[in-house]
Every structure is written in C-alpha cells, then in structure tokens.
Amino acid sequence: MIYTVSNEDREYERKPLIRINGLEKSYPLPRKSLFQKKSHATILNNINLEINTNETVALVGESGSGKTTLGECIGGLRSIPDSTVYFNGKCINDLKNEERTYFRKSVQFVFQNPHSSVNPRMTVYDILREPIKIHKLTKTKKEEQEMIIQLLEDVGLPSSLSHSKAKNLSGGQCQRLAIARAISLKPPLIICDEAVSALDVSVQATIIQLLQSLQKKYGLSYLFISHDLGVVRSIADRVVVLKNGEIVEEQRSEELFNQPKHSYTKELLSSVL
C-alpha cells in the first residue's frame, strides 16, 4: 500500500514492516479443584494487522482489551504461535542467531513510567552507553562520546545532564532519556506503551512533538498504545480499536474520528469528545 505523505516536500513509499496473521493468545486459568478441566482466558483473538514503514499506528481500547499483550507479542517479549508475526516478511519464530539479534535491535520499547524504565542509580551517560557498548556501535571513546551527545541533542536534553543520575531527572526529562536510548539502535519500529500517560499535559505535548520530529529525521514507525484518544488523534496515521482481544475497527485517523463505524468506537469517542 502506498500513501503520499508530505515530509519536507518529499514523497515516500510505506512498505509493510510488521505483518500479523491470525494471532491468538490465551492464558490458562487456575483450577478450583484437582479434577476440574483446564480452561483458558482468551487475550487476543484472530488478530490481523500490518504496520508499515514511516507510519504511526495507534492501538486503542479499554484496560484489559489486549493492547499491551499485542505490543509485547510484536516486540518478542511474549511467546507466540508459529506463522503469526512477521518482521520484514519473515516469521519472528524462525529467526536465528544474527537475524534474531537484528530483530531485537529493530524493535524497541518506550514504556509508561519513565523512572521505572531506567536504572535510577545510573548516570544519563551510562544509560545511553549501555546499548552502544553491547551492540558495538562505536570503535573509539571519542565516537562513543559524540554519539551520546548527538542522542541527547536529538531528544532535546542538554549535554550538561550527561553525568546526572536518572533519579534526579524530571518525568519529562526521564522519558526523553528513554526515547534517546531507544533510538540509539536506529530501530525501524518503536512500541510506545502508554508512553505519555504518566506525564503532565503540557509535557505530553512536547513529547508527542519530539516523537514526530524523530520520525521525520530517522524514518521511524511507531506502534502507539494509548487509552487517550486526544493524544492519539494528534499523532496517529491509522487507528486500530481493540475490544476484548479483537480488532473491531481500523481506519485512517481522521476518518475514524470523523466517521466511526463500530458502536464500541462511537462509545469510546463519546466519552472524551
């Protein structure tokens, strides 16, 4: 599928990056007695979805709808059935050695609570240095320093913070640090799981603007998981609505907000608009 998108007066093609084919996920329920038959709770049911390059797909729905579980399945944090999640055309269960390492670099997460997603006792410099060192992204100390300074600049943090401990950062600064760490590996996909919901409204807006500017600069795709439809409208190209583990609606953002089709989507919108 090709979309024409204004990006500094350029046009680019969006190609499938992630493809999900009939994904189902369930969990066993505890048995009340030794002789009771095993039963399962369905979390995701027959999910079919694509995430394209240079695109922001928002995943919305009430708590317990399966949003986070779906994100974790896509990002390789949960086991999945064979032949259900594909990265660049290849099933992620079939990835071996270098391919799996590349996949893990290629899909990064930014989580809800910025202070719990980084080690509070580590300095900003060491937090950013960690993935650089693990994946051997630089050859010299000078290159490492230059890369870290560039990362800080990319997310709007002054280099003077590099030796500050994460516990001393504000919520907004800490989330910028988490984003800097995510983009250090130049991933094509970042999964933002309620990435701005713990921040003040004014800080939320600056983080959304930051994510959009980074997307243009590095050609990122986002899976943006959120319950806040106001935030979703400001960032999403396409919106996917989950209810009880099933996709009930999927539309381009403005079409969904202007002409929702499913009664559940209308209900969600009526509660905030």
C-alpha positions as CSV (number, residue, x, y, z in Angstrom):
1,M,0.0,0.0,0.0
2,I,1.4,3.4,-1.0
3,Y,0.5,6.7,0.7
4,T,1.6,10.1,-0.5
5,V,2.8,12.0,2.6
6,S,4.3,15.5,3.0
7,N,7.7,15.1,4.5
8,E,9.8,18.2,3.8
9,D,8.2,18.3,0.3
10,R,9.2,14.7,-0.4
11,E,7.1,11.6,-1.2
12,Y,8.0,8.2,0.2
13,E,6.6,4.8,0.0
14,R,5.3,2.9,3.0
15,K,6.1,-0.8,2.9
16,P,5.0,-3.5,5.4
17,L,7.4,-3.8,8.3
18,I,5.3,-5.9,10.6
19,R,2.6,-8.3,9.5
20,I,0.3,-10.2,11.9
21,N,-1.6,-13.1,10.6
22,G,-4.3,-14.7,12.7
23,L,-2.5,-14.1,16.1
24,E,-4.2,-15.7,19.1
25,K,-3.1,-15.6,22.7
26,S,-4.6,-17.2,25.7
27,Y,-3.6,-18.0,29.3
28,P,-4.6,-20.9,31.5
29,L,-6.9,-20.2,34.3
30,P,-6.3,-21.6,37.8
31,R,-8.3,-24.7,38.5
32,K,-10.5,-24.6,41.6
33,S,-10.1,-28.3,42.1
34,L,-7.8,-31.1,41.1
35,F,-10.5,-32.7,38.9
36,Q,-11.6,-29.6,37.1
37,K,-10.9,-29.4,33.4
38,K,-8.3,-26.9,32.3
39,S,-9.8,-23.7,30.9
40,H,-8.2,-20.7,29.2
41,A,-8.8,-16.9,29.1
42,T,-8.5,-15.5,25.5
43,I,-6.5,-12.3,25.4
44,L,-6.1,-11.9,21.7
45,N,-8.4,-13.5,19.1
46,N,-7.6,-13.7,15.4
47,I,-5.6,-10.5,15.1
48,N,-4.7,-9.5,11.5
49,L,-2.7,-6.2,11.2
50,E,0.1,-4.5,9.3
51,I,2.5,-1.8,10.5
52,N,4.2,0.0,7.6
53,T,7.5,1.8,7.4
54,N,7.3,5.5,8.3
55,E,3.9,5.1,9.9
56,T,2.3,5.6,13.3
57,V,-0.4,3.1,14.1
58,A,-2.3,3.7,17.3
59,L,-3.8,0.9,19.3
60,V,-6.7,2.0,21.5
61,G,-9.2,0.3,23.8
62,E,-10.2,0.0,27.4
63,S,-8.0,-1.6,30.0
64,G,-7.9,-5.3,29.6
65,S,-8.6,-5.2,25.8
66,G,-5.3,-6.8,25.0
67,K,-3.3,-3.7,23.8
68,T,-0.1,-4.3,25.8
69,T,-0.2,-8.0,25.2
70,L,-0.3,-7.4,21.5
71,G,2.6,-5.0,21.7
72,E,4.6,-7.5,23.6
73,C,3.9,-10.2,21.1
74,I,5.0,-8.0,18.3
75,G,8.2,-7.0,20.1
76,G,9.2,-10.6,21.0
77,L,8.5,-10.2,24.8
78,R,5.9,-13.0,24.8
79,S,5.7,-16.4,23.1
80,I,3.5,-16.6,20.0
81,P,2.2,-19.3,17.8
82,D,4.2,-20.1,14.7
83,S,3.4,-18.2,11.4
84,T,1.6,-15.4,13.1
85,V,4.0,-12.4,13.4
86,Y,6.3,-11.4,10.6
87,F,9.2,-8.9,10.5
88,N,10.3,-7.8,7.0
89,G,8.5,-10.8,5.6
90,K,10.0,-13.4,7.9
91,C,8.2,-15.1,10.8
92,I,10.0,-14.0,14.0
93,N,9.8,-17.5,15.4
94,D,12.0,-18.6,12.6
95,L,14.7,-16.0,13.1
96,K,18.1,-17.5,14.1
97,N,21.3,-16.0,15.6
98,E,22.2,-12.8,13.7
99,E,18.7,-12.4,12.4
100,R,17.2,-12.6,15.9
101,T,19.8,-10.1,17.2
102,Y,18.9,-7.7,14.4
103,F,15.2,-8.1,15.2
104,R,15.8,-7.3,18.9
105,K,17.7,-4.2,17.9
106,S,15.0,-3.3,15.4
107,V,12.0,-3.2,17.7
108,Q,12.5,-1.0,20.8
109,F,10.1,-0.1,23.6
110,V,9.2,3.2,25.4
111,F,7.1,2.4,28.5
112,Q,4.6,4.3,30.6
113,N,6.6,5.1,33.7
114,P,9.9,6.8,32.7
115,H,11.5,6.4,36.1
116,S,10.9,2.7,36.3
117,S,12.2,2.0,32.8
118,V,15.8,3.2,33.5
119,N,18.1,2.5,36.4
120,P,17.8,5.4,38.8
121,R,21.3,5.0,40.1
122,M,23.0,5.1,36.7
123,T,24.0,8.4,35.0
124,V,22.5,9.6,31.8
125,Y,25.8,8.9,30.0
126,D,26.0,5.3,31.3
127,I,22.3,4.6,30.4
128,L,22.9,5.6,26.8
129,R,26.4,4.0,26.7
130,E,25.0,0.6,27.6
131,P,23.2,-0.3,24.3
132,I,26.1,1.3,22.4
133,K,28.6,-0.9,24.1
134,I,26.5,-4.1,23.9
135,H,26.0,-3.8,20.2
136,K,29.4,-2.4,19.5
137,L,28.1,0.7,17.7
138,T,31.3,2.7,18.0
139,K,35.0,1.9,17.8
140,T,36.6,4.6,19.9
141,K,35.8,6.5,23.1
142,K,35.6,9.7,21.1
143,E,33.0,8.2,18.7
144,E,31.0,7.0,21.7
145,Q,31.0,10.4,23.3
146,E,30.0,12.1,20.0
147,M,27.1,9.6,19.6
148,I,25.8,10.2,23.1
149,I,26.0,14.0,22.7
150,Q,24.0,13.6,19.4
151,L,21.4,11.4,21.1
152,L,20.9,14.0,23.8
153,E,20.6,16.7,21.2
154,D,18.1,14.7,19.3
155,V,15.8,14.4,22.3
156,G,16.3,18.0,23.5
157,L,18.4,17.3,26.6
158,P,21.5,19.4,27.3
159,S,24.8,17.6,27.3
160,S,25.4,19.0,30.9
161,L,22.9,16.4,32.1
162,S,25.1,13.5,30.9
163,H,26.6,13.0,34.4
164,S,23.4,13.4,36.3
165,K,21.8,10.3,37.8
166,A,18.4,9.3,36.3
167,K,16.7,9.6,39.7
168,N,17.4,13.4,39.6
169,L,15.6,13.9,36.3
170,S,12.0,15.2,35.9
171,G,9.4,12.9,34.4
172,G,9.7,14.6,31.0
173,Q,13.5,14.5,31.1
174,C,13.5,10.8,32.0
175,Q,11.1,10.0,29.2
176,R,13.3,11.9,26.8
177,L,16.2,9.8,28.1
178,A,14.2,6.6,27.5
179,I,13.5,7.7,23.9
180,A,17.2,8.5,23.3
181,R,18.1,5.0,24.5
182,A,15.5,3.5,22.1
183,I,16.7,5.5,19.1
184,S,20.4,4.7,19.8
185,L,20.0,1.4,18.0
186,K,18.3,3.1,15.0
187,P,15.3,0.8,15.1
188,P,12.7,0.9,12.3
189,L,9.9,0.3,14.9
190,I,9.4,1.8,18.4
191,I,6.5,0.5,20.5
192,C,5.2,3.3,22.8
193,D,3.2,1.7,25.5
194,E,1.2,4.5,27.2
195,A,4.4,6.5,26.8
196,V,2.9,9.9,27.7
197,S,0.1,8.9,30.1
198,A,2.2,9.4,33.3
199,L,3.2,12.9,32.2
200,D,1.6,16.3,32.8
201,V,-0.5,17.5,29.8
202,S,2.0,20.2,28.9
203,V,4.8,17.7,28.9
204,Q,2.8,15.3,26.9
205,A,2.6,17.7,24.0
206,T,6.3,18.3,23.9
207,I,7.0,14.5,23.9
208,I,4.5,14.0,21.1
209,Q,6.2,16.7,19.1
210,L,9.6,15.1,19.8
211,L,8.3,11.7,18.6
212,Q,7.0,13.3,15.4
213,S,10.3,15.1,14.7
214,L,12.3,11.9,15.3
215,Q,10.0,10.0,12.9
216,K,10.8,12.5,10.1
217,K,14.5,12.5,10.9
218,Y,15.1,8.8,11.1
219,G,12.1,7.3,9.2
220,L,10.7,5.6,12.3
221,S,7.5,3.6,12.7
222,Y,5.5,3.7,15.9
223,L,3.0,1.4,17.4
224,F,1.4,3.9,19.8
225,I,-0.6,2.1,22.5
226,S,-2.9,4.5,24.4
227,H,-6.2,5.0,26.1
228,D,-6.1,8.8,25.5
229,L,-7.9,9.4,22.2
230,G,-7.0,13.1,22.3
231,V,-3.3,12.2,22.2
232,V,-3.9,9.5,19.6
233,R,-5.6,12.0,17.2
234,S,-2.6,14.2,17.3
235,I,0.0,11.6,16.4
236,A,-1.6,8.6,14.6
237,D,-1.8,7.9,10.9
238,R,-4.0,4.9,11.4
239,V,-6.1,3.8,14.4
240,V,-6.8,0.2,15.4
241,V,-9.6,-0.3,18.0
242,L,-9.4,-3.4,20.3
243,K,-12.3,-4.8,22.3
244,N,-11.9,-8.0,24.3
245,G,-8.9,-9.0,22.3
246,E,-10.5,-8.5,18.9
247,I,-10.0,-5.7,16.3
248,V,-13.4,-4.2,15.9
249,E,-12.4,-1.2,13.7
250,E,-9.4,0.0,11.8
251,Q,-9.3,3.3,9.9
252,R,-7.2,6.2,8.9
253,S,-7.1,8.6,11.9
254,E,-9.2,11.5,10.7
255,E,-11.8,9.1,9.1
256,L,-12.2,7.2,12.4
257,F,-12.6,10.4,14.5
258,N,-15.0,12.0,12.0
259,Q,-17.0,8.9,10.9
260,P,-16.5,6.0,13.4
261,K,-18.3,2.8,12.2
262,H,-18.4,0.5,15.1
263,S,-20.7,1.1,18.1
264,Y,-17.8,0.5,20.5
265,T,-15.6,3.1,18.8
266,K,-18.5,5.6,19.0
267,E,-18.8,4.8,22.7
268,L,-15.1,5.5,23.3
269,L,-15.3,8.7,21.4
270,S,-18.4,9.9,23.1
271,S,-16.7,9.6,26.5
272,V,-13.9,12.1,25.6
273,L,-15.3,14.3,22.8
